[in-house]
Each structure stands twice: as structure tokens, then as C-alpha cells.
Amino acid sequence: MNSKSIQFVTAEEAVKVIKSGDNIHLSSVASAPQCLIEAMCERGRRGEIKDITIRHLHTEGPAPYAAAEFEGIFQLDSFFVGGNVRKDTQAGYADYIPIFLGETQKLYRAGVLPCDVAMIQVCPPDKHGYVSLGTSVDATLAAVECARTVIAVINPNVPRAFGDAFIHTSDIDIFVQGDTPLMEAHFSVPTEIEVAIGNHCAALVEDGACLQMGIGAIPNAVLAQLGNHKNLGIHTEMFADGVLPLVEKGVINGCNKGVDKGKMVSTFLMGSQRVYDFIDDNPGVLMKDVGYTNDPFIIAKNPKTTAINSALQVDLTGQVCADSLGTKFYSGFGGQVDFVYGASLSEGGKAIIAMPSVTNKGVSKIAPVLTLGAGVVTTRAHIHWFVTEYGAVNLYGRSLQERANLIISVAHPDHREELDRAAFERFGPHYTYIKAKMGR
């Protein structure tokens, strides 16, 4: 089946299949089907549907269904709180399901959550009738498998990605034509602080390492320092533009990987058009089900897995808050725990939590205790390496007093005295002995 033999309908016609009380899954990140979202919301404005539950990983672009105006019509329960729904989630009009990213697919496949309608974007079909989910396999593949009805936007801007991204047109019920460009992310030049953090992280990356890192300035700063490394691999939940120069130089070649040797593995992507063009028809990139990419035991099969993740706050015992600012949810668990654990199981692996020592307002992100209401994402038993612009310390196997001393050593100098005082009050006078013994 090719595009010419497919019977297309308009987005407005397609979303008529949605009934009040339905559960909707949207393909995620760069590939949110905006024409279907707009048509669905228009039905909501006209009062034609109500009590609709929408689920997705974070999406880019407009997310009007999360707004207060749709109270009683749409309820967003996201698996990760993206910037486009953050205010609505914090205000209570949208909600968040705490979940390890690797288990999002399980919510559908195990029947924990229903999926009535999956709304996705795919590339045009090949001569065998297969289309590709492109930049968003994640939990979307599971939603397609479990949904009562699958609506697909056939969009030539969706790259033809390999791996688990292929589905057959026979698995799709309704087709819509679209040509909206995928959402792009463009990153600012790293600040002096981010460059310093990147340098400390890059120093921990060994030749032959397999990398996982997220999106943003710090991952880009790390990648920019790896140009002289050799035989790096990629097994990650996502990657962006920062990997492309290393692929072009042959630094990233995957030859040391234990699984998917020679292949770059990811489950979703967010970057510029260069990234989307790079994965298009590229058998060197495998877009895999999130249950595979984020399985700690799969991750651990790659030697020297080096996972670099960020945090919002860390306390003196090494508890990592990465999803909330106090009681206000900011993001989500994502894949941090999946990869921290997987890297710790990997032979020669390193799990790294990296963050600036202070906020933009100069408030220390290292705290005696986590802010009231803040949640622990990575536990004090999981954390290994901790990095700020002031250095890198390994907390694995360290006692509470030892790790407090190490964490304070990479805090902002303006806050170290206050943090030392808090450690002394918490642990007693023996902390002074530990501090002196460790040479600080």
C-alpha cells in the first residue's frame, strides 16, 4: 500500500471517532500531531465531547487541552511534565503520573491504563506498506498496539527511522495527510558554569564508553569536550545535535558496545532538522521501544556505560530531587533512575548527576535537607558521581558524614560554611574529625 492507495480524511473528520469518556494517547516530543490536537480541541469547544483523558510523554508545541478552559472536557495525565504544560500542571488543571520512563509502555501493555484512541504521526509508507514512527517510538508503539482506534497523520517530514519504529498500514484505522514540520529545539551557547560542568563530566568519560545523556546545555557542553575520545557508543533515551560532530569525526562508532554493536540506540529525539535528517533512512540508528532502551539490564550489557543526568536539588546525604521544586512539579522521573541503575551495573560504568551549584538567583542547590515537598528521584543508595562547576566527587561506598563533606566540597564557596554548620548540627562533633581526616 502506498500513499496514493490510502483513503485520507481531514483531521476534523478523523477526530469524530473520539467519544466522551475516551482515553487518548498522543505521540510525543517533536512528533505531537498538532492538526489532530487542534481538531480535537475544537470539538471540545463546541461541547461535542467531555471527560476525555489525554496521556503522553512530554510534547513540544501548543498543548491547549491542558488549559483551564477545558475543565471537565480534557484531563491531561502526562508521564513527564513538559514546559508547555508546566503552569497548568502546577495549577492543578493538568496532572502527572509518577513513572519510570522505561515502564510507561507497560502501563498500556499490562492494562493498567486503557487506550481508546492513539493519535500519531508517521512517514509515508514504503512499497511494503510500512510506515515509521520516526522520532517518537517511546510508549507510542505500545499505545498503537493496545488502542481501539489508531489515527495516523502521514507526514513527509517524519523521518523513516529503523528499529522498532515500523508499523504496517494495516495497523492504522484512519489516515490524515499533513506536512507540518516537526518541532525543533535550538540550544543556546553554554554558559561559563555549564562549560565547567561539562569539562568535569567529560574527564570521567573513558575511551570505549557508551553514553546516555539528556537534552540541554550541559549535555552539549560535555559532548563538545569529547572530540579526542575514541570508540564511543550511544545507548540513550534521546539524543540531540551535540552527537552529530562526534559521529562525523568517527568518535562515536559503537564498536565497543555489548549490544547493538555499531548502532546508535534511542527511543525519542528532540533537536534541529539536522538530527531528523540524520536518522532518516539511516540503519546506523535504531529507534527502539522505551521498554528496551530504558531496561537497566539491557543498559548494563554495554561496558563503560556513562549516564549523565541533571538535578534540581541534592541534599547532604546524596538524595537527588529531579522532578519538583518543593511541592510544585517541574518535570518527572524520566529515565534518570533507569540509567543511573543501568550504568551502575555496567562493567566499568559511571552514573553521574550533574548540576550548577546555585540557581540563577544565587540560591544553593545543595541543601542540608530537601525542600519541604520535594521528591526523591535518585536515592542516596543509587547516587555515585556528583558534579558541579567546582568539581566531581564519587559518593559510592561513602558514609553519610564522608559524603556530606564531599558534597560540600563542590558547593558554591559562598554557601560552604552554612552547609558545614548544618552537617555539624546533624552529625555531631565527629563530623569535624571526618572533615579534617579528608583534608578539607
N, C-alpha and C positions, 0 to 999 in steps of 0.2 A: 504494500500500500504506500503510495506516495502522496504528497500534498494535494495533487490535483484530484485524486480519487476520494479524498476526505470530504465529508459533508460538514461545512462550517456553519456556525450560528453566531449571532452577535453576543457580546458579553451580557447585554441586558436579557437576551433570550436564555442564555446559559444559566444564569443565577436564579431563574424561575423554579429550578429544581429544588432550591433551598426551601425547607418548610420550617415553620415555627417549632422551636424546641430542638432543632438540629445542632450537631456538633461539627464544626468546620476546622480543617487544618489548612494552613497556608504555607506554601513553600517559603523558604526563609532567606534572610540576609539580602544579598543582591538580587535575588530572584523572586521577590514577592510579586504576585500577579496583580499589578496595580489596576488594570482595566476591570478585572473581576471584583476587586475590592471596591472600586468606585460604584460599580453597578449594584453590588450587594448593599452598600450603604444607602444608595438611592431608594432601593426597595424599603429599607428601614425607615427612611424619612417619610415615605408615603404611607407608612403604617401597615404594610403588607405582611411583615414578619415580625416576630418578637421572640424573646427568650432564646436567642442564638448564642451558643458558646463557641468562641474562637480560640484556637491554640496554635502556637508556633514557637520556634526559637526566635531570637530577636530578628527584626526585619529592618531594612533601610527604606527610607522614603515615607510618605504620609501613612498614618495609621489612624484615620478618623474614627473607626469603630471603638476605640478606647476612650473617647471623649465623653464628658458628662451628658451631652445632648442625646446620647444613645442609651441612657439608663433604662433598663428594662427591655431593651431591644437587642443589644450586643453585650456580652460579658467576655472580656479577654482574660484568659488564664495562660500567661506566657510561661515558657520553660526557661527564659532568660530575659531580664528587663533591659531592653534597648533604650537608647537615648530618646527615640521618638515616642515612647510610652511611659517614660520615667515619671514625669509630673502627674500623669493620670493615675499611675500605679501608686505613687506616694499619697495621692489624694483619696485613694480608695475606690475610684471608678473602674480601675482595672486591677487584676490580681496576678500573683506569681505562684508557680508550683515549684517548691524546692526539690531539685532532682539532679543527680549526677548526669552530665551530658550523655554519657555512654548508655544510660538507662532510659533516655527519652523514647527511643524506639520500642522499648519493652512495654511502656505504658499502653501502646496500641496493640502490640502483638500478643500480650498476655491478657488483653481485655480489661485492663484496669480503667482505661478511658475509652469511650466509644468514638468512632469517627464515621459520621454520616456522609460528609462531602469533603473530598480533598481537592483543593484548588491550586494548581501547579503551573509552572512554565517549563517548556521543553523545546529542544531544537527541532527543526523539520525532520521527518522520517527518512531513513535511508531506504535503499531498494528492497530491503527485507522487512520493512515495516517497523523498525526500531527507532525510537526517539531517545534522547538523553536528557536527564535532569540537570545536566550542566554543573552549575556552581552550587547546587543545593541538594545533596543526597541525604545527609544527616538523618533526621527522623521522618523525612518526607517519603522515602521509599516505603517505610512501614505503614504510613498513613495511606498510601496508594494501595498497598496490599489489603488493607482492612476496611477501606471505605465502601459505603454503599454505592456512591457515585463519584467518579473522577472527572473533573473538568480540567482540561489542559489548554493553555494558550500556546499555540505553535508560533514560536518567535525566532526568527533567523539570527537574532543577537545572542541567543543562548548557545554557548559553545558545545560542541559534540565531545563530551568527556567520556573517558573509559572507566573501567572498574565496575562498580555496582550501579552506575548511573543509568544504564539502559533499561527501558521498559518497552513493551510492544504496544503498538497502537490498539490491539485488541483488548488491552487492559484499561483503555480510556473510553469513557462513555460519551463525553461531549467535547467538541473541538471548537476553539475560538482562534481567529487569526489576530496576531499582534506583531508590532515591530518596535515597541518601546525599548530603548537602550537599557541595559542593566545598570543598576545603581553603582556608581563608582565611589571609591574612597581615595582621597588625596591627603598626603601626610605632610605636616609642616617639618621644617628642619629641626632636628633635635636640639634642645637647649644644652647649655654647658653642663647642667646637672645630669641630664639624660645621657649625654656623651660619656660622662664619668661612670655612670652606672653601666653603660654598655661596655666600656673598657674592662671593668671588673668582671662582668659576666663572660666576656669573650676570652679572658685569661683562663677561665675554668673549662672552656671548650677544648677538647683534645682532638688531634687528627683522628679521623675514623669515627667521630661521634655521629649519632643520629639525633637530629634536632626536633624539638617541639617548642614553639613559641607563638604567642598570640599576635594581636594587631596593635599598631601604635608606634609611638616614638622610641620607646626603649627597645623593643624587638628590632626595629630598623637600625638603631644605634649599635646593637650587638652585631647584626649581620654585616654592617659596614666595616667592622673590625676583623672579619674572618677571611679576607682576601688572600692571605698567605697560608691558610689551612689546606689540608689535603683530605680527600676521600670522605667528605661529609655526606650524610644522608638526611632525608626528611620523612618523618612519620609524625603527623600532627593532626589536629582537628581543623586547622585552617592555616593558610599562608597568604602573603601579600607580595607587593612589588619587591621588597627587600631581598628575596631569594634569587631574583632573576639575574642580576650581575654575577652571582656566585655560580649559577648554572652555566652561564655563558663562558665563564673562566674555567669551567671544569672542576671547581672546588666541590660543588655538590654533584656527586655522581652515583651515590648509593651503593658503591661496590663493597662496603664493609657491613652492609645490613644483614641481619639474620633472617628476616622475612621480607618478601617483595624486593629482593636484591635488584639494584639498579633503577628502582621505581620511586617516584615521589608519591607519598600517600597522604590524602587529606579527605575531609568529609564535607566541608563547605569552604567557599572562598569569598574574600572581600578585598578588592584592590582597584587599580585603574584598568582601563581597557586592555593595557599590555598584558595583564595577568590573564584576562579572559581569552585573549588571542593566543596566549602561550599554551593553555590547556586544550584549545580547540584541536580535535583530531590528533592529539598527542598521546601515543601509547606509553610514553615515559611517565605520565601522571595517572594515578588511579584514584578516582573519587569513590570512596568506599562508604558503606553503611556505618553510621556512628557507633553501632554496637561492635564493630570491628576496630575502627580507628582508636576508640577510647577504652578498649578492653585492656586493663593493666597487664594481663598475662600475655597478650599479643605484643603490647608495647615492650615488655621485658625481654622479648626474644631478640630484640635489636641490641647488640652490645654498645656500651657507652651512650645510652640514651640520655640526653641532656635536655631537661624540661625547664623552661624559663617562664615563670608566671608572676603576676603582679599582686599587689595587696592594697587595701585601703588603710589598714591599721594592724600593727603587731604589738603584742604585749611582752612583758619581760620574761615570760616563760616560753615564748615562741608560738603562742596561739595566733593564727592568721585570720583576720576578718577581711574578706574579699567581696562580699555581696551587699553590705549595708553600711550606712552611716548612722550609727545608733539604731533607732527603730525604723528608719527610712530606707527602703530597699533601693539599691542603686544599680545592681546588675544581677548576678546569680552565681550559682556554684560553677556553671560551665564545666569545663573539662579539667579544672585545676587538680582536683583530688585524683581523678583518673590517671593523670600523667605524673603527678608527684609520686604516687604509689608505684606506677609502672616503672618510672626511672629509678626508684629506689631498689626495685627488684632486678633491674638490668645489670649485667656484668660490667662493672666499671661505670655505671650510670651515675648521674648527678641530678638531684632535684633542687631547683633554685627558685627562691622567692625574692623578687627584686622590686624595690620601690624607692622614691625620693624620701629623704629623712623627714621632711616637713611638707606641709600643704603650701599652696600658693600664698596663703596668709601668714605663713611662718609658724603654724601650729605643728608641734611634733606629731608625726605619725607613729612613732614608737611611744607607747603609753604604759604606765605602771599596770593598769588593768584596761581591758577593752571598754569602750564607751557603753553605758547602760543601754541594753537592747541590741548591741552589735552581736552578730552571729559568728561562730567559728566555722570556717570553711576547711582550712587545713589545720589539723590538730597539732598540739605540741609534740605528739609522738610521731607525726608524719614529717615535720619540717627537718630539712638537712641544711642546705646552704641558704644564708640570708645576706642580701646585698643591698647597700645604699651607695650614694655617691662617695661615702667615706671609706668604703672597703667591703670585703667579703669575709664572712665568718661561717664556720661549719658547726652547727649546733648538735649534730647527730652524736649520740652517746654522751652528751654533756649533762651534768646535773643542773638542777634549777638555778643554783647560785652561779655556777660557771656560765650557763647560757645567758643569764641576766647580765653578767659582766661583759660577755662577748657582744651581745646586742647593743648595750650602751656604748661600746667602743666604736660603733658605726653610726650612732645617733648624731644629730647636729650638735656641734660643740656648745651652742647656747643652751641646750637642754640636758646635757650630761650630768651636771651637778644635781639638778632636780630629780633626774631618774635614779642616780646613785642614792640619793636620800630615800627615795621610795623603796629601793631594793633593801637598804639597811633596815628600814622600818618593817619590811615584810619578812626578811630572813634573819634579822638579829645581827649582833656584833661579829659573828663568824664570817659574814659577808666581807667585812674589811680584810680579814685574813685571806680569803679566796681572791679578792681583788689584788692584793699585794703579791700573792703567790703567782698570779697570772701576768704580773708585770704591768699593771695599769694603775 
